[in-house]
């Protein structure tokens, strides 16, 4: 797989995980204000975006595991960074929302 193909996969991962990150931060702001009505629908959207990012990542992994040479570049590494931090952010935001819900009862 050539470097430009790997870069496109990196851009996909950045786009999907970046959208998920933005939605998570907006959701957290709403939860701080006591608005919990959008939690479940938004988390479903976030999970779908993260699934798409993961599918893009899996394409790369499968290619390399299949024995094809892969030329890594910074864009792909940047995508990986975005995905991993967004996965962590999802967990933290969900815990924070749970805490806000408990204190808002």
Beta strands, then each sheet from edge to edge (+ up, - down):
end
